[in-house]
Amino acid sequence: MKKSFATPQQYALKVGEIAQLTEDTGEKTSPYFDKLDEALQADKLADMSKADFQEIATAFDDAVDIYQDAASNLSAVKAPARVIGMHKALAQVFQEYADATQAMADALDVDKQAVDLEAFRHSETQQNDLIVKFGTQLRRVMMSAM
């Protein structure tokens, strides 16, 4: 039984779509993060309306759903033979990024309108580090695939 591989063009297109979706989702979620971060830094979380806090939590949950789905899709992509190892590393970094995003969303307690600040900040640091690693690995994979 022969295993099928994507052509370099098919692979680049699929991985590029996932990278673009990630960027678009990050841009869409950023204003919610900024609003929450501003309230946290000013110690004004209690002053935020329940509706605003719920909206932020929902935006975070929506981003997590998109990232987890993208991580599954990326993992399922049939990479060209010459980049299989690099592709697996790329998919692993992206899964870690999606998981770190989940940790941030989990740090929000909507019922109590509270944030586990330590978990929130740890997730923020992880996400920043992982998205840089993802970008670096993505460039390596794309250059090698083509």
C-alpha positions as CSV (number, residue, x, y, z in Angstrom):
1,M,0.0,0.0,0.0
2,K,1.5,3.3,-1.1
3,K,1.3,6.3,1.2
4,S,0.2,9.5,-0.6
5,F,2.0,12.7,0.0
6,A,0.9,16.2,-0.9
7,T,2.7,18.0,-3.6
8,P,4.9,20.9,-2.4
9,Q,2.3,23.3,-3.8
10,Q,-0.7,21.6,-2.1
11,Y,1.2,21.5,1.2
12,A,2.3,25.1,1.0
13,L,-1.3,26.2,0.2
14,K,-2.8,24.2,3.1
15,V,-0.2,25.3,5.7
16,G,-0.4,28.9,4.4
17,E,-4.2,28.8,5.0
18,I,-3.7,27.6,8.6
19,A,-1.1,30.3,9.2
20,Q,-3.4,33.0,7.8
21,L,-6.3,31.7,9.9
22,T,-4.1,31.9,13.0
23,E,-3.1,35.5,12.2
24,D,-6.7,36.5,11.5
25,T,-7.9,34.9,14.7
26,G,-5.2,36.6,16.7
27,E,-6.0,40.0,15.2
28,K,-9.7,39.5,15.9
29,T,-9.0,38.4,19.5
30,S,-6.4,41.1,20.3
31,P,-8.9,43.9,21.2
32,Y,-10.5,41.6,23.8
33,F,-7.1,40.7,25.2
34,D,-6.1,44.4,25.3
35,K,-9.3,45.4,27.1
36,L,-8.8,42.7,29.7
37,D,-5.1,43.3,30.1
38,E,-5.8,47.1,30.6
39,A,-8.3,46.3,33.3
40,L,-5.9,43.9,35.0
41,Q,-3.0,46.3,35.0
42,A,-5.2,49.1,36.3
43,D,-6.7,46.8,39.0
44,K,-10.1,47.6,37.6
45,L,-11.4,44.2,36.7
46,A,-14.2,44.6,39.3
47,D,-15.3,47.8,37.5
48,M,-15.8,45.9,34.2
49,S,-19.4,45.0,33.3
50,K,-20.4,41.4,33.5
51,A,-21.4,41.6,29.8
52,D,-17.9,42.9,28.8
53,F,-16.2,40.1,30.8
54,Q,-18.5,37.5,29.3
55,E,-17.8,38.8,25.8
56,I,-14.0,38.6,26.4
57,A,-14.3,35.1,27.7
58,T,-16.4,34.1,24.7
59,A,-13.9,35.6,22.3
60,F,-11.1,33.6,24.0
61,D,-13.1,30.4,23.9
62,D,-13.9,31.0,20.2
63,A,-10.2,31.5,19.5
64,V,-9.3,28.3,21.3
65,D,-11.9,26.4,19.2
66,I,-10.3,27.8,16.0
67,Y,-6.8,27.0,17.1
68,Q,-7.5,23.5,18.3
69,D,-9.3,22.8,15.0
70,A,-6.4,24.3,13.1
71,A,-4.0,22.1,15.1
72,S,-5.9,19.0,14.2
73,N,-6.0,20.1,10.5
74,L,-2.3,20.9,10.5
75,S,-1.5,17.5,12.1
76,A,-3.5,15.7,9.4
77,V,-1.8,17.4,6.5
78,K,0.1,15.0,4.4
79,A,3.5,16.7,4.1
80,P,5.9,16.1,1.2
81,A,8.3,13.3,2.1
82,R,11.3,15.6,2.4
83,V,9.7,17.7,5.1
84,I,7.8,15.1,7.2
85,G,10.1,15.6,10.2
86,M,9.9,19.4,10.1
87,H,6.2,19.2,9.5
88,K,5.7,17.1,12.7
89,A,7.7,19.6,14.7
90,L,5.6,22.4,13.2
91,A,2.4,20.6,14.1
92,Q,3.7,20.0,17.6
93,V,4.6,23.7,18.2
94,F,1.2,24.7,16.9
95,Q,-0.6,22.2,19.2
96,E,1.4,23.6,22.1
97,Y,0.3,27.1,21.1
98,A,-3.4,26.0,21.0
99,D,-3.0,24.4,24.4
100,A,-1.4,27.6,25.8
101,T,-4.4,29.6,24.4
102,Q,-6.7,27.1,26.2
103,A,-4.8,27.8,29.4
104,M,-5.4,31.5,29.1
105,A,-9.1,31.0,28.4
106,D,-9.3,28.6,31.4
107,A,-7.7,31.4,33.6
108,L,-10.9,33.4,33.3
109,D,-13.7,32.6,35.7
110,V,-16.9,34.1,34.3
111,D,-19.1,33.3,37.3
112,K,-16.8,35.1,39.7
113,Q,-15.6,37.6,37.2
114,A,-12.0,36.8,38.2
115,V,-8.8,35.9,36.5
116,D,-6.1,33.5,37.7
117,L,-3.4,36.1,37.1
118,E,-0.5,33.7,37.4
119,A,-2.0,31.2,34.9
120,F,-3.0,34.1,32.6
121,R,0.5,35.7,32.5
122,H,2.2,32.3,32.2
123,S,0.0,31.5,29.2
124,E,0.7,34.9,27.7
125,T,4.4,34.3,27.9
126,Q,4.0,30.8,26.4
127,Q,1.9,32.0,23.6
128,N,4.4,34.7,22.7
129,D,7.3,32.3,22.7
130,L,5.4,29.6,20.8
131,I,4.1,31.9,18.0
132,V,7.7,32.9,17.4
133,K,8.8,29.3,17.3
134,F,5.9,28.5,15.0
135,G,6.8,31.3,12.6
136,T,10.5,30.2,12.5
137,Q,9.5,26.6,11.9
138,L,7.0,27.6,9.3
139,R,9.6,29.5,7.3
140,R,12.0,26.5,7.5
141,V,9.3,24.1,6.3
142,M,8.1,26.3,3.5
143,M,11.6,26.9,2.2
144,S,12.4,23.2,2.3
145,A,9.1,22.1,0.8
146,M,9.4,24.3,-2.2
